[in-house]
Amino acid sequence: MDTVGVIFSMGIKRIEFVQPFDAKTDPNKQLGRPNQYIDKASWPDPLIDSKFESDGFYDSDVDPVYFKGGTLEKFKNQADLNRRYNYVKSVHLAMPMTNEYMYKKGLFLLRLDHDFTPEQAKEYEQKFYKVVK
């Protein structure tokens, strides 16, 4: 399953759209590079993203880099996944204001914005662990 499939399979009804990335649009310029993720997608969540307007529609002019919600990365092997997980974790330990929730299972790394409450992140965690084998 690809990242977009996993995201929608979690069944979180607030997720209305997902932005898949490719090697040119990946904001980190890591997609497809040696020892990095091979698939990536992000989405905004109306619980924490103020760019959702009162009518429920999202401001379509917003660059996906600025979504407040989540990102899912897929790797071709566990070594690459663990390396990325440890790298991101070390960056956030050095700069706690950027901290985020991170969950890994199978070949996927789920990253959630730190603005989620622990209870809101738990919903994602539980559904992610059910979907990914």
C-alpha positions in Angstrom: 0.0 0.0 0.0 1.2 3.5 -0.7 1.1 6.5 1.7 -2.1 8.0 0.3 -3.8 4.6 0.6 -2.7 4.2 4.3 -3.8 7.7 5.1 -7.3 7.2 3.7 -7.6 3.7 5.1 -7.2 5.0 8.6 -10.7 6.3 8.3 -10.3 9.6 10.0 -13.3 11.5 8.5 -11.7 14.9 9.0 -9.1 14.1 6.4 -10.6 15.4 3.2 -7.5 15.6 1.0 -3.9 14.5 0.9 -1.0 16.0 -0.9 1.4 13.3 -2.3 4.9 14.4 -3.1 7.4 13.4 -5.8 11.2 13.9 -6.0 10.7 17.5 -7.3 8.0 18.6 -4.9 9.3 17.0 -1.7 10.1 19.9 0.7 13.0 18.0 2.3 14.5 17.0 -1.1 14.9 13.4 0.3 12.2 11.4 -1.6 13.9 8.7 -3.6 17.4 9.8 -2.6 19.7 7.1 -1.3 18.7 5.7 2.1 15.6 7.9 2.3 11.9 7.5 2.0 10.4 6.3 -1.3 6.9 7.7 -0.9 5.5 10.6 1.0 2.2 12.5 1.6 0.9 15.2 3.9 -2.5 16.5 4.9 -4.0 19.3 7.0 -6.3 18.5 9.9 -9.1 21.0 10.7 -8.6 20.3 14.4 -5.3 22.3 14.4 -5.0 24.0 11.0 -6.5 27.4 11.0 -6.4 27.6 7.3 -9.7 25.8 7.2 -12.3 28.4 6.8 -15.6 28.6 8.7 -17.4 26.9 5.8 -15.1 23.9 6.2 -13.2 24.6 3.0 -9.4 24.8 3.0 -7.5 27.8 1.5 -6.2 26.2 -1.7 -3.4 28.7 -2.0 -1.5 27.3 0.9 1.7 25.5 0.1 1.5 21.9 1.4 4.8 22.5 3.3 2.7 24.6 5.7 -0.1 22.1 6.4 -0.7 21.6 10.1 -1.7 17.9 10.4 0.5 15.0 9.5 3.0 13.4 7.1 3.4 9.8 6.2 6.7 8.5 4.8 7.3 5.0 3.4 10.7 3.3 3.2 12.1 0.4 1.2 13.6 -1.2 4.3 13.7 -1.1 8.1 17.3 0.3 8.2 16.3 3.4 6.2 13.2 3.8 8.3 15.1 3.6 11.6 17.8 5.9 10.4 15.2 8.6 9.4 13.3 8.1 12.7 16.4 8.5 14.7 17.5 11.6 12.7 14.2 13.4 13.1 14.0 12.5 16.8 17.5 13.9 17.3 16.6 17.2 15.5 13.5 17.6 17.7 15.4 16.8 20.9 17.8 19.6 20.0 14.9 22.0 19.3 11.9 21.0 21.5 9.7 23.7 20.1 9.6 21.7 16.8 8.7 18.4 18.6 6.2 16.1 16.9 4.5 12.8 17.5 6.1 9.9 15.6 4.9 6.4 15.1 6.5 3.7 13.0 5.2 0.3 11.8 6.1 -1.9 8.9 7.9 0.4 6.4 6.0 3.6 7.4 6.8 6.6 9.6 3.8 8.6 10.7 4.6 12.1 11.9 2.0 14.4 13.5 2.2 18.1 14.3 2.9 19.0 17.9 -0.2 21.1 18.1 -2.4 17.9 18.4 -3.3 17.1 22.0 -2.1 13.7 23.2 -5.7 12.4 22.9 -6.0 13.6 19.3 -2.6 12.0 18.4 -3.7 8.8 20.1 -6.6 8.5 17.6 -4.1 8.6 14.7 -1.8 6.2 16.4 -4.4 3.6 17.0 -5.8 3.8 13.5 -2.4 3.8 11.9 -1.4 0.6 13.8 -4.6 -1.1 12.7 -4.1 -0.3 9.0 -0.4 -1.0 8.6 0.6 -4.6 8.8 
